[in-house]
Amino acid sequence: MAEEEDAPVRRRIRLEKLLLDPLGIEELRDYIGELREEIARVEADIARKNSHKSAADAFFRKPG
């Protein structure tokens, strides 16, 4: 049990790695496009959450 507690925490894999060998060049380009769209979606959500956090921090900031 001590070994399990000392083991480094493994990051959860969120995206299943696609086998690239059978894909042609156009399919690979399409796949890159899909990944870029997902990255943009995640970045937009990060920006939205940062905006909410900034607004909350400003609202709850103690007058100094």
C-alpha positions as CSV (number, residue, x, y, z in Angstrom):
1,M,0.0,0.0,0.0
2,A,2.9,2.4,0.8
3,E,4.1,1.9,-2.8
4,E,0.8,3.0,-4.2
5,E,0.8,6.2,-2.0
6,D,4.3,7.1,-3.1
7,A,3.6,6.6,-6.9
8,P,3.4,9.8,-8.9
9,V,0.0,10.9,-9.9
10,R,-0.8,10.0,-13.5
11,R,-2.6,12.6,-15.6
12,R,-6.0,11.4,-17.0
13,I,-6.0,11.1,-20.7
14,R,-8.9,13.1,-22.1
15,L,-8.5,12.4,-25.8
16,E,-8.0,9.0,-27.2
17,K,-5.0,8.9,-29.5
18,L,-6.0,8.3,-33.0
19,L,-4.1,5.7,-35.0
20,L,-2.5,7.9,-37.7
21,D,-0.9,5.3,-40.0
22,P,-4.1,4.4,-42.0
23,L,-5.0,8.1,-42.6
24,G,-4.2,9.9,-45.7
25,I,-2.9,13.5,-45.9
26,E,-6.4,15.1,-46.3
27,E,-7.7,13.0,-43.4
28,L,-4.8,14.1,-41.3
29,R,-5.4,17.8,-42.2
30,D,-9.1,17.4,-41.3
31,Y,-8.1,15.8,-38.0
32,I,-5.8,18.8,-37.3
33,G,-8.7,21.1,-38.0
34,E,-10.9,19.2,-35.6
35,L,-8.2,19.5,-32.9
36,R,-7.7,23.2,-33.5
37,E,-11.5,23.7,-33.1
38,E,-11.4,21.8,-29.8
39,I,-8.4,23.9,-28.7
40,A,-10.3,27.1,-29.6
41,R,-13.4,25.9,-27.7
42,V,-11.3,25.1,-24.6
43,E,-9.4,28.4,-24.8
44,A,-12.7,30.3,-25.0
45,D,-14.0,28.5,-21.9
46,I,-10.8,29.4,-20.0
47,A,-11.2,33.0,-21.0
48,R,-14.9,33.0,-19.8
49,K,-13.9,31.4,-16.5
50,N,-11.1,33.9,-16.0
51,S,-13.5,36.7,-16.7
52,H,-15.9,35.4,-14.1
53,K,-13.1,34.9,-11.6
54,S,-11.8,38.4,-12.1
55,A,-15.3,39.8,-11.7
56,A,-15.8,37.8,-8.5
57,D,-12.4,38.8,-7.2
58,A,-13.2,42.5,-7.8
59,F,-16.6,42.2,-6.2
60,F,-15.3,40.5,-3.0
61,R,-12.1,42.6,-2.8
62,K,-11.8,44.3,0.6
63,P,-11.8,48.1,0.5
64,G,-8.4,49.2,1.3
